[in-house]
Amino acid sequence: MAGWYLFLKAFHVVAVISWMAGLLYLYRLYVYHRAETESVVMARFRVMERRLWLAITVPAAWAATLTGLAMIALQPCLLVQGWLTVKLVLAAGLLVVHMLAGRYRRAFLAEPFPLGERAFRFLNEVPTLLMIGIVALAVVKPVWWVWPVC
């Protein structure tokens, strides 16, 4: 079982890296798309956003989520550790940011645009902040509550 767990963990890390790359680039594209005024360039942004969303961001989000759930299924005693509880809350926040990105991508298909350029600049930073918290918790595994370890 340890071999499968480590394999899942490695694949989970790769999936999270891909997911974060997709989200960060997608929100950056939204910043540029929102600032653009030429219809030809805006059409090019729509194509780039669609391809990034469908080819990288969504599959990577599914892979990260499913491998994370599989790791918990293999070691359910991890759920009683406080650091993982907080990490899962932050990961749920990342899923919300992901779903918002999809919603905004659909909104960019029609005018008026959903938000201003400044709002997209702010939203571009949210996944980074969530990622910092998630990675810090996964690496440090702080002991806030004393529960038995697997």
C-alpha positions as CSV (number, residue, x, y, z in Angstrom):
1,M,0.0,0.0,0.0
2,A,2.9,2.4,0.7
3,G,4.0,2.1,-2.9
4,W,0.6,3.1,-4.2
5,Y,0.4,6.0,-1.8
6,L,3.8,7.4,-2.8
7,F,2.9,7.1,-6.5
8,L,-0.4,8.9,-5.9
9,K,1.4,11.6,-3.9
10,A,3.9,12.2,-6.8
11,F,1.1,12.3,-9.3
12,H,-0.9,14.6,-7.0
13,V,2.0,17.1,-6.8
14,V,2.4,17.1,-10.6
15,A,-1.4,17.6,-11.0
16,V,-1.4,20.5,-8.5
17,I,1.5,22.2,-10.3
18,S,-0.3,21.9,-13.6
19,W,-3.6,23.1,-12.1
20,M,-1.9,26.1,-10.6
21,A,-0.1,27.0,-13.8
22,G,-3.4,26.8,-15.6
23,L,-5.2,29.0,-13.1
24,L,-2.5,31.6,-12.8
25,Y,-2.1,31.9,-16.5
26,L,-5.9,31.9,-17.1
27,Y,-6.5,34.8,-14.7
28,R,-3.5,36.7,-16.3
29,L,-5.1,36.2,-19.7
30,Y,-8.3,37.6,-18.3
31,V,-6.4,40.8,-17.2
32,Y,-5.1,41.2,-20.7
33,H,-8.4,40.3,-22.3
34,R,-10.3,42.8,-20.2
35,A,-7.8,45.6,-21.2
36,E,-8.0,44.8,-24.9
37,T,-10.2,46.8,-27.3
38,E,-9.5,45.3,-30.7
39,S,-12.0,42.5,-31.7
40,V,-9.4,40.4,-33.5
41,V,-7.1,40.3,-30.4
42,M,-10.1,39.6,-28.1
43,A,-11.1,36.7,-30.3
44,R,-7.5,35.3,-30.0
45,F,-7.8,35.6,-26.2
46,R,-11.0,33.6,-26.3
47,V,-9.3,30.8,-28.2
48,M,-6.3,30.8,-25.8
49,E,-8.5,30.9,-22.7
50,R,-10.7,28.0,-24.1
51,R,-7.7,25.8,-24.9
52,L,-5.9,26.5,-21.6
53,W,-9.2,25.8,-19.7
54,L,-10.1,22.6,-21.5
55,A,-6.6,21.1,-22.2
56,I,-4.8,21.9,-19.0
57,T,-6.7,23.5,-16.1
58,V,-9.8,21.3,-15.9
59,P,-8.0,18.0,-16.4
60,A,-5.3,19.0,-13.9
61,A,-8.0,20.0,-11.3
62,W,-9.7,16.7,-11.7
63,A,-6.4,14.8,-11.4
64,A,-5.4,16.8,-8.3
65,T,-8.8,16.3,-6.7
66,L,-9.0,12.6,-7.4
67,T,-5.5,11.7,-6.4
68,G,-6.0,13.7,-3.2
69,L,-9.1,11.8,-2.4
70,A,-7.4,8.5,-3.2
71,M,-4.6,9.3,-0.8
72,I,-7.1,10.0,1.9
73,A,-8.9,6.8,1.1
74,L,-5.6,4.9,1.5
75,Q,-4.8,6.6,4.8
76,P,-8.1,7.8,6.3
77,C,-6.4,8.5,9.7
78,L,-4.9,11.6,8.1
79,L,-8.4,13.2,8.4
80,V,-8.0,13.6,12.1
81,Q,-4.8,15.7,11.7
82,G,-5.6,19.4,12.0
83,W,-3.2,20.5,9.3
84,L,-5.0,18.4,6.7
85,T,-8.4,19.8,7.8
86,V,-7.1,23.4,7.2
87,K,-5.4,22.3,3.9
88,L,-8.7,20.8,2.7
89,V,-10.5,24.1,3.5
90,L,-7.9,26.0,1.5
91,A,-8.2,23.4,-1.4
92,A,-12.0,23.9,-1.3
93,G,-11.3,27.7,-1.7
94,L,-9.1,26.8,-4.7
95,L,-11.9,24.9,-6.2
96,V,-14.2,27.9,-5.8
97,V,-11.6,30.1,-7.6
98,H,-11.4,27.4,-10.3
99,M,-15.2,27.5,-10.8
100,L,-15.2,31.3,-10.9
101,A,-12.5,31.1,-13.6
102,G,-14.8,28.9,-15.7
103,R,-17.7,31.2,-15.1
104,Y,-15.7,34.2,-16.2
105,R,-14.5,32.4,-19.3
106,R,-18.1,31.9,-20.4
107,A,-18.9,35.5,-19.5
108,F,-16.1,36.7,-21.8
109,L,-17.9,35.2,-24.7
110,A,-20.4,38.0,-24.5
111,E,-20.2,41.6,-23.7
112,P,-20.4,43.5,-21.3
113,F,-17.5,42.0,-19.5
114,P,-18.1,40.5,-16.0
115,L,-15.5,42.5,-14.1
116,G,-13.0,45.3,-14.6
117,E,-9.3,44.8,-15.2
118,R,-8.4,45.7,-11.7
119,A,-10.7,43.0,-10.3
120,F,-9.0,40.4,-12.5
121,R,-5.6,41.6,-11.3
122,F,-6.8,41.0,-7.7
123,L,-8.3,37.6,-8.6
124,N,-5.0,36.6,-10.2
125,E,-3.3,36.7,-6.8
126,V,-5.9,34.6,-4.9
127,P,-4.8,31.2,-6.2
128,T,-1.2,32.1,-5.3
129,L,-2.1,32.9,-1.7
130,L,-4.2,29.7,-1.4
131,M,-1.3,27.7,-2.9
132,I,1.2,29.2,-0.4
133,G,-1.0,28.1,2.5
134,I,-1.7,24.7,1.1
135,V,2.0,24.0,0.4
136,A,3.1,25.3,3.8
137,L,0.6,23.0,5.5
138,A,1.6,20.0,3.4
139,V,5.3,20.4,4.0
140,V,5.4,21.6,7.6
141,K,2.4,19.7,8.9
142,P,2.1,21.9,12.0
143,V,0.7,20.2,15.1
144,W,-2.1,22.4,16.4
145,W,-4.0,19.5,17.9
146,V,-2.5,16.3,19.3
147,W,-4.0,13.3,17.6
148,P,-2.5,10.0,16.8
149,V,-0.5,9.9,13.6
150,C,-1.0,7.1,11.0
